[in-house]
Amino acid sequence: EIWLSTPPHRINGNDTVIIQWKPRECTDCFTWTPKQLSFNIENFQKRQILKITRVKDGSQTNLIPVFNGGGFDNVLPEVYSIIIQ
């Protein structure tokens, strides 16, 4: 489950932050859905499901979030990575 601990900032009239993901090590060991999650001032605390499926054996890897918008562009993404073993 993914959610935000604080609401996104309204920038140029838009308070939406989109989170996408990129794998750090084994790029073809797993898939995830949905490919992006969207949060705003209304739903930032609502938990959204990110389903991760391993499709190939591999070493431990991290799924790193990519934040776009809502003032989250400056957040250090590694702090919020998902470790997949």
N, CA, C and O atoms as a Tinker XYZ file with bonds, in Angstrom:
   340  protein
     1  N      0.837000   -1.171000    0.000000    73     2
     2  CA     0.000000    0.000000    0.000000    64     1     3
     3  C      0.888000    1.242000    0.000000    63     2     4     5
     4  O      1.886000    1.316000    0.716000    81     3
     5  N      0.501000    2.204000   -0.814000    73     3     6
     6  CA     1.255000    3.445000   -0.957000    64     5     7
     7  C      0.335000    4.615000   -0.632000    63     6     8     9
     8  O     -0.816000    4.648000   -1.067000    81     7
     9  N      0.845000    5.570000    0.132000    73     7    10
    10  CA     0.120000    6.804000    0.421000    64     9    11
    11  C      1.144000    7.869000    0.773000    63    10    12    13
    12  O      2.327000    7.570000    0.934000    81    11
    13  N      0.692000    9.108000    0.891000    73    11    14
    14  CA     1.578000   10.207000    1.262000    64    13    15
    15  C      1.334000   10.587000    2.716000    63    14    16    17
    16  O      0.195000   10.566000    3.184000    81    15
    17  N      2.382000   10.929000    3.418000    73    15    18
    18  CA     2.231000   11.347000    4.815000    64    17    19
    19  C      1.861000   12.824000    4.927000    63    18    20    21
    20  O      1.346000   13.260000    5.957000    81    19
    21  N      2.119000   13.585000    3.880000    73    19    22
    22  CA     1.740000   14.999000    3.847000    64    21    23
    23  C      1.096000   15.304000    2.503000    63    22    24    25
    24  O      1.394000   14.639000    1.511000    81    23
    25  N      0.218000   16.299000    2.456000    73    23    26
    26  CA    -0.428000   16.625000    1.182000    64    25    27
    27  C      0.558000   17.279000    0.219000    63    26    28    29
    28  O      1.505000   17.937000    0.649000    81    27
    29  N      0.339000   17.100000   -1.073000    73    27    30
    30  CA     1.183000   17.788000   -2.051000    64    29    31
    31  C      0.903000   19.292000   -2.035000    63    30    32    33
    32  O     -0.172000   19.727000   -1.623000    81    31
    33  N      1.860000   20.064000   -2.476000    73    31    34
    34  CA     1.701000   21.513000   -2.575000    64    33    35
    35  C      0.997000   21.863000   -3.880000    63    34    36    37
    36  O      1.141000   21.166000   -4.884000    81    35
    37  N      0.241000   22.940000   -3.851000    73    35    38
    38  CA    -0.390000   23.443000   -5.071000    64    37    39
    39  C      0.639000   24.327000   -5.783000    63    38    40    41
    40  O      1.080000   25.341000   -5.242000    81    39
    41  N      1.011000   23.932000   -6.988000    73    39    42
    42  CA     1.979000   24.684000   -7.782000    64    41    43
    43  C      1.321000   25.018000   -9.113000    63    42    44    45
    44  O      0.877000   24.128000   -9.839000    81    43
    45  N      1.265000   26.301000   -9.425000    73    43    46
    46  CA     0.603000   26.774000  -10.650000    64    45    47
    47  C     -0.809000   26.221000  -10.766000    63    46    48    49
    48  O     -1.241000   25.836000  -11.853000    81    47
    49  N     -1.529000   26.180000   -9.648000    73    47    50
    50  CA    -2.913000   25.728000   -9.647000    64    49    51
    51  C     -3.097000   24.224000   -9.656000    63    50    52    53
    52  O     -4.230000   23.746000   -9.723000    81    51
    53  N     -2.012000   23.464000   -9.590000    73    51    54
    54  CA    -2.096000   22.004000   -9.660000    64    53    55
    55  C     -1.511000   21.400000   -8.383000    63    54    56    57
    56  O     -0.378000   21.704000   -8.010000    81    55
    57  N     -2.287000   20.545000   -7.714000    73    55    58
    58  CA    -1.810000   19.914000   -6.476000    64    57    59
    59  C     -1.584000   18.415000   -6.646000    63    58    60    61
    60  O     -1.580000   17.676000   -5.662000    81    59
    61  N     -1.400000   17.968000   -7.864000    73    59    62
    62  CA    -1.241000   16.539000   -8.138000    64    61    63
    63  C      0.231000   16.139000   -8.136000    63    62    64    65
    64  O      1.074000   16.826000   -8.714000    81    63
    65  N      0.526000   15.023000   -7.479000    73    63    66
    66  CA     1.841000   14.399000   -7.575000    64    65    67
    67  C      1.630000   13.014000   -8.174000    63    66    68    69
    68  O      0.749000   12.270000   -7.743000    81    67
    69  N      2.438000   12.676000   -9.162000    73    67    70
    70  CA     2.387000   11.364000   -9.805000    64    69    71
    71  C      3.644000   10.612000   -9.395000    63    70    72    73
    72  O      4.752000   11.144000   -9.459000    81    71
    73  N      3.456000    9.370000   -8.973000    73    71    74
    74  CA     4.590000    8.527000   -8.587000    64    73    75
    75  C      4.697000    7.394000   -9.595000    63    74    76    77
    76  O      3.758000    6.621000   -9.785000    81    75
    77  N      5.852000    7.307000  -10.236000    73    75    78
    78  CA     6.188000    6.189000  -11.117000    64    77    79
    79  C      7.347000    5.458000  -10.455000    63    78    80    81
    80  O      7.852000    5.899000   -9.423000    81    79
    81  N      7.768000    4.350000  -11.038000    73    79    82
    82  CA     8.779000    3.518000  -10.391000    64    81    83
    83  C      9.846000    3.105000  -11.382000    63    82    84    85
    84  O      9.575000    2.945000  -12.572000    81    83
    85  N     11.070000    2.932000  -10.883000    73    83    86
    86  CA    12.149000    2.379000  -11.704000    64    85    87
    87  C     12.947000    1.408000  -10.841000    63    86    88    89
    88  O     13.263000    1.707000   -9.689000    81    87
    89  N     13.269000    0.249000  -11.399000    73    87    90
    90  CA    14.081000   -0.723000  -10.655000    64    89    91
    91  C     15.543000   -0.298000  -10.662000    63    90    92    93
    92  O     16.023000    0.294000  -11.629000    81    91
    93  N     16.237000   -0.601000   -9.588000    73    91    94
    94  CA    17.640000   -0.213000   -9.498000    64    93    95
    95  C     18.569000   -1.297000  -10.057000    63    94    96    97
    96  O     19.470000   -0.983000  -10.834000    81    95
    97  N     18.373000   -2.540000   -9.686000    73    95    98
    98  CA    19.297000   -3.585000  -10.112000    64    97    99
    99  C     18.672000   -4.451000  -11.212000    63    98   100   101
   100  O     18.807000   -4.137000  -12.394000    81    99
   101  N     18.011000   -5.504000  -10.845000    73    99   102
   102  CA    17.458000   -6.456000  -11.813000    64   101   103
   103  C     16.218000   -5.846000  -12.479000    63   102   104   105
   104  O     15.130000   -5.851000  -11.903000    81   103
   105  N     16.392000   -5.329000  -13.681000    73   103   106
   106  CA    15.313000   -4.579000  -14.330000    64   105   107
   107  C     14.223000   -5.455000  -14.934000    63   106   108   109
   108  O     13.140000   -4.960000  -15.249000    81   107
   109  N     14.489000   -6.747000  -15.102000    73   107   110
   110  CA    13.467000   -7.622000  -15.693000    64   109   111
   111  C     13.045000   -8.748000  -14.746000    63   110   112   113
   112  O     12.481000   -9.747000  -15.192000    81   111
   113  N     13.312000   -8.600000  -13.454000    73   111   114
   114  CA    12.975000   -9.648000  -12.486000    64   113   115
   115  C     11.543000   -9.550000  -11.973000    63   114   116   117
   116  O     11.028000  -10.514000  -11.407000    81   115
   117  N     10.897000   -8.416000  -12.159000    73   115   118
   118  CA     9.545000   -8.257000  -11.637000    64   117   119
   119  C      8.784000   -7.220000  -12.455000    63   118   120   121
   120  O      9.365000   -6.417000  -13.186000    81   119
   121  N      7.475000   -7.268000  -12.304000    73   119   122
   122  CA     6.588000   -6.275000  -12.906000    64   121   123
   123  C      5.774000   -5.645000  -11.791000    63   122   124   125
   124  O      5.715000   -6.178000  -10.683000    81   123
   125  N      5.149000   -4.521000  -12.075000    73   123   126
   126  CA     4.301000   -3.873000  -11.080000    64   125   127
   127  C      3.133000   -3.185000  -11.777000    63   126   128   129
   128  O      3.242000   -2.709000  -12.907000    81   127
   129  N      2.027000   -3.152000  -11.067000    73   127   130
   130  CA     0.834000   -2.455000  -11.545000    64   129   131
   131  C      0.182000   -1.739000  -10.373000    63   130   132   133
   132  O      0.182000   -2.263000   -9.259000    81   131
   133  N     -0.359000   -0.583000  -10.594000    73   131   134
   134  CA    -0.318000    0.183000  -11.836000    64   133   135
   135  C      1.072000    0.781000  -12.054000    63   134   136   137
   136  O      1.893000    0.809000  -11.138000    81   135
   137  N      1.323000    1.248000  -13.247000    73   135   138
   138  CA     2.628000    1.822000  -13.574000    64   137   139
   139  C      2.836000    3.182000  -12.914000    63   138   140   141
   140  O      3.972000    3.625000  -12.747000    81   139
   141  N      1.751000    3.839000  -12.542000    73   139   142
   142  CA     1.877000    5.097000  -11.808000    64   141   143
   143  C      0.694000    5.279000  -10.871000    63   142   144   145
   144  O     -0.404000    4.780000  -11.116000    81   143
   145  N      0.950000    6.006000   -9.795000    73   143   146
   146  CA    -0.085000    6.360000   -8.827000    64   145   147
   147  C     -0.208000    7.877000   -8.815000    63   146   148   149
   148  O      0.774000    8.589000   -9.023000    81   147
   149  N     -1.409000    8.362000   -8.573000    73   147   150
   150  CA    -1.666000    9.793000   -8.575000    64   149   151
   151  C     -2.305000   10.198000   -7.248000    63   150   152   153
   152  O     -3.267000    9.580000   -6.791000    81   151
   153  N     -1.751000   11.246000   -6.639000    73   151   154
   154  CA    -2.268000   11.758000   -5.375000    64   153   155
   155  C     -2.486000   13.260000   -5.488000    63   154   156   157
   156  O     -1.798000   13.948000   -6.242000    81   155
   157  N     -3.461000   13.759000   -4.721000    73   155   158
   158  CA    -3.693000   15.196000   -4.626000    64   157   159
   159  C     -4.126000   15.522000   -3.201000    63   158   160   161
   160  O     -4.085000   14.663000   -2.320000    81   159
   161  N     -4.534000   16.748000   -2.985000    73   159   162
   162  CA    -4.917000   17.198000   -1.638000    64   161   163
   163  C     -6.095000   16.406000   -1.088000    63   162   164   165
   164  O     -6.235000   16.282000    0.128000    81   163
   165  N     -6.943000   15.870000   -1.956000    73   163   166
   166  CA    -8.135000   15.139000   -1.532000    64   165   167
   167  C     -7.841000   13.684000   -1.150000    63   166   168   169
   168  O     -8.490000   13.140000   -0.257000    81   167
   169  N     -6.876000   13.056000   -1.813000    73   167   170
   170  CA    -6.674000   11.615000   -1.601000    64   169   171
   171  C     -5.271000   11.240000   -1.112000    63   170   172   173
   172  O     -4.901000   10.067000   -1.156000    81   171
   173  N     -4.487000   12.216000   -0.647000    73   171   174
   174  CA    -3.086000   11.917000   -0.322000    64   173   175
   175  C     -2.927000   10.882000    0.784000    63   174   176   177
   176  O     -1.903000   10.202000    0.838000    81   175
   177  N     -3.920000   10.744000    1.673000    73   175   178
   178  CA    -3.819000    9.750000    2.748000    64   177   179
   179  C     -4.539000    8.447000    2.408000    63   178   180   181
   180  O     -4.477000    7.487000    3.177000    81   179
   181  N     -5.215000    8.405000    1.276000    73   179   182
   182  CA    -5.907000    7.184000    0.866000    64   181   183
   183  C     -4.867000    6.184000    0.353000    63   182   184   185
   184  O     -4.074000    6.494000   -0.535000    81   183
   185  N     -4.889000    5.002000    0.921000    73   183   186
   186  CA    -3.913000    3.977000    0.541000    64   185   187
   187  C     -4.262000    3.385000   -0.820000    63   186   188   189
   188  O     -5.395000    2.967000   -1.060000    81   187
   189  N     -3.272000    3.357000   -1.701000    73   187   190
   190  CA    -3.426000    2.770000   -3.023000    64   189   191
   191  C     -2.547000    1.523000   -3.086000    63   190   192   193
   192  O     -1.480000    1.470000   -2.474000    81   191
   193  N     -3.002000    0.541000   -3.820000    73   191   194
   194  CA    -2.305000   -0.742000   -3.904000    64   193   195
   195  C     -1.316000   -0.734000   -5.064000    63   194   196   197
   196  O     -1.677000   -0.408000   -6.195000    81   195
   197  N     -0.077000   -1.092000   -4.779000    73   195   198
   198  CA     0.934000   -1.321000   -5.798000    64   197   199
   199  C      1.231000   -2.812000   -5.767000    63   198   200   201
   200  O      1.784000   -3.316000   -4.789000    81   199
   201  N      0.870000   -3.517000   -6.828000    73   199   202
   202  CA     1.064000   -4.967000   -6.879000    64   201   203
   203  C      2.374000   -5.263000   -7.611000    63   202   204   205
   204  O      2.559000   -4.879000   -8.766000    81   203
   205  N      3.276000   -5.954000   -6.912000    73   203   206
   206  CA     4.587000   -6.303000   -7.462000    64   205   207
   207  C      4.637000   -7.812000   -7.638000    63   206   208   209
   208  O      4.342000   -8.561000   -6.707000    81   207
   209  N      5.013000   -8.259000   -8.835000    73   207   210
   210  CA     5.077000   -9.683000   -9.148000    64   209   211
   211  C      6.475000  -10.029000   -9.632000    63   210   212   213
   212  O      6.967000   -9.449000  -10.600000    81   211
   213  N      7.117000  -10.982000   -8.950000    73   211   214
   214  CA     8.430000  -11.450000   -9.413000    64   213   215
   215  C      8.216000  -12.403000  -10.579000    63   214   216   217
   216  O      7.430000  -13.345000  -10.477000    81   215
   217  N      8.909000  -12.164000  -11.683000    73   215   218
   218  CA     8.767000  -13.002000  -12.873000    64   217   219
   219  C     10.048000  -13.757000  -13.211000    63   218   220   221
   220  O     10.061000  -14.588000  -14.120000    81   219
   221  N     11.122000  -13.470000  -12.485000    73   219   222
   222  CA    12.409000  -14.111000  -12.746000    64   221   223
   223  C     13.223000  -14.079000  -11.462000    63   222   224   225
   224  O     13.223000  -13.081000  -10.742000    81   223
   225  N     13.920000  -15.185000  -11.178000    73   223   226
   226  CA    14.797000  -15.208000  -10.011000    64   225   227
   227  C     15.927000  -14.206000  -10.202000    63   226   228   229
   228  O     16.435000  -14.011000  -11.306000    81   227
   229  N     16.295000  -13.595000   -9.121000    73   227   230
   230  CA    17.386000  -12.635000   -9.167000    64   229   231
   231  C     17.751000  -12.206000   -7.766000    63   230   232   233
   232  O     17.148000  -12.645000   -6.786000    81   231
   233  N     18.734000  -11.352000   -7.683000    73   231   234
   234  CA    19.186000  -10.872000   -6.380000    64   233   235
   235  C     18.222000   -9.820000   -5.841000    63   234   236   237
   236  O     17.318000   -9.359000   -6.537000    81   235
   237  N     18.442000   -9.460000   -4.590000    73   235   238
   238  CA    17.642000   -8.398000   -3.976000    64   237   239
   239  C     17.765000   -7.141000   -4.827000    63   238   240   241
   240  O     18.841000   -6.843000   -5.346000    81   239
   241  N     16.696000   -6.421000   -4.968000    73   239   242
   242  CA    16.708000   -5.189000   -5.751000    64   241   243
   243  C     15.804000   -4.152000   -5.103000    63   242   244   245
   244  O     15.018000   -4.468000   -4.210000    81   243
   245  N     15.920000   -2.945000   -5.549000    73   243   246
   246  CA    15.094000   -1.850000   -5.043000    64   245   247
   247  C     14.219000   -1.307000   -6.158000    63   246   248   249
   248  O     14.643000   -1.215000   -7.310000    81   247
   249  N     13.010000   -0.953000   -5.806000    73   247   250
   250  CA    12.112000   -0.250000   -6.707000    64   249   251
   251  C     12.080000    1.192000   -6.201000    63   250   252   253
   252  O     11.589000    1.464000   -5.106000    81   251
   253  N     12.607000    2.103000   -7.004000    73   251   254
   254  CA    12.789000    3.492000   -6.594000    64   253   255
   255  C     11.636000    4.340000   -7.135000    63   254   256   257
   256  O     11.336000    4.278000   -8.327000    81   255
   257  N     10.984000    5.135000   -6.271000    73   255   258
   258  CA     9.910000    5.998000   -6.765000    64   257   259
   259  C     10.472000    7.199000   -7.532000    63   258   260   261
   260  O     11.558000    7.696000   -7.233000    81   259
   261  N      9.713000    7.643000   -8.515000    73   259   262
   262  CA    10.013000    8.867000   -9.251000    64   261   263
   263  C      8.831000    9.794000   -9.015000    63   262   264   265
   264  O      7.725000    9.520000   -9.480000    81   263
   265  N      9.055000   10.888000   -8.297000    73   263   266
   266  CA     7.991000   11.829000   -7.947000    64   265   267
   267  C      7.934000   12.949000   -8.980000    63   266   268   269
   268  O      8.961000   13.531000   -9.330000    81   267
   269  N      6.732000   13.248000   -9.466000    73   267   270
   270  CA     6.534000   14.350000  -10.406000    64   269   271
   271  C      5.408000   15.239000   -9.906000    63   270   272   273
   272  O      4.263000   14.799000   -9.810000    81   271
   273  N      5.728000   16.497000   -9.585000    73   271   274
   274  CA     4.718000   17.472000   -9.201000    64   273   275
   275  C      4.461000   17.537000   -7.711000    63   274   276   277
   276  O      4.995000   16.751000   -6.929000    81   275
   277  N      3.635000   18.489000   -7.342000    73   275   278
   278  CA     3.196000   18.643000   -5.963000    64   277   279
   279  C      4.281000   19.012000   -4.978000    63   278   280   281
   280  O      4.090000   18.887000   -3.768000    81   279
   281  N      5.433000   19.472000   -5.484000    73   279   282
   282  CA     6.537000   19.811000   -4.600000    64   281   283
   283  C      7.347000   18.608000   -4.157000    63   282   284   285
   284  O      8.292000   18.750000   -3.381000    81   283
   285  N      6.990000   17.425000   -4.638000    73   283   286
   286  CA     7.707000   16.211000   -4.253000    64   285   287
   287  C      8.920000   15.954000   -5.148000    63   286   288   289
   288  O      9.665000   15.001000   -4.919000    81   287
   289  N      9.122000   16.790000   -6.159000    73   287   290
   290  CA    10.256000   16.629000   -7.064000    64   289   291
   291  C     11.590000   16.719000   -6.325000    63   290   292   293
   292  O     12.590000   16.161000   -6.776000    81   291
   293  N     11.605000   17.417000   -5.199000    73   291   294
   294  CA    12.838000   17.616000   -4.435000    64   293   295
   295  C     13.048000   16.581000   -3.335000    63   294   296   297
   296  O     14.036000   16.652000   -2.604000    81   295
   297  N     12.141000   15.630000   -3.208000    73   295   298
   298  CA    12.248000   14.584000   -2.188000    64   297   299
   299  C     13.311000   13.574000   -2.625000    63   298   300   301
   300  O     13.366000   13.199000   -3.797000    81   299
   301  N     14.147000   13.138000   -1.698000    73   299   302
   302  CA    15.166000   12.133000   -1.991000    64   301   303
   303  C     14.479000   10.778000   -2.175000    63   302   304   305
   304  O     14.052000   10.186000   -1.184000    81   303
   305  N     14.355000   10.264000   -3.399000    73   303   306
   306  CA    13.553000    9.064000   -3.654000    64   305   307
   307  C     14.089000    7.790000   -3.008000    63   306   308   309
   308  O     13.305000    6.902000   -2.673000    81   307
   309  N     15.399000    7.678000   -2.826000    73   307   310
   310  CA    15.966000    6.460000   -2.249000    64   309   311
   311  C     15.432000    6.190000   -0.848000    63   310   312   313
   312  O     15.367000    5.037000   -0.421000    81   311
   313  N     15.054000    7.236000   -0.135000    73   311   314
   314  CA    14.518000    7.083000    1.217000    64   313   315
   315  C     13.215000    6.282000    1.191000    63   314   316   317
   316  O     12.876000    5.609000    2.164000    81   315
   317  N     12.489000    6.358000    0.075000    73   315   318
   318  CA    11.178000    5.716000   -0.042000    64   317   319
   319  C     11.189000    4.509000   -0.976000    63   318   320   321
   320  O     10.140000    4.106000   -1.478000    81   319
   321  N     12.352000    3.936000   -1.212000    73   319   322
   322  CA    12.438000    2.779000   -2.106000    64   321   323
   323  C     11.804000    1.543000   -1.462000    63   322   324   325
   324  O     11.716000    1.427000   -0.240000    81   323
   325  N     11.374000    0.641000   -2.317000    73   323   326
   326  CA    10.808000   -0.637000   -1.878000    64   325   327
   327  C     11.866000   -1.701000   -2.133000    63   326   328   329
   328  O     12.336000   -1.851000   -3.261000    81   327
   329  N     12.243000   -2.437000   -1.097000    73   327   330
   330  CA    13.245000   -3.497000   -1.228000    64   329   331
   331  C     12.530000   -4.795000   -1.565000    63   330   332   333
   332  O     11.609000   -5.210000   -0.862000    81   331
   333  N     12.963000   -5.432000   -2.649000    73   331   334
   334  CA    12.364000   -6.693000   -3.092000    64   333   335
   335  C     13.426000   -7.779000   -2.979000    63   334   336   337
   336  O     14.508000   -7.675000   -3.555000    81   335
   337  N     13.097000   -8.817000   -2.229000    73   335   338
   338  CA    14.061000   -9.904000   -2.026000    64   337   339
   339  C     13.688000  -11.123000   -2.826000    63   338   340
   340  O     14.390000  -12.133000   -2.775000    81   339
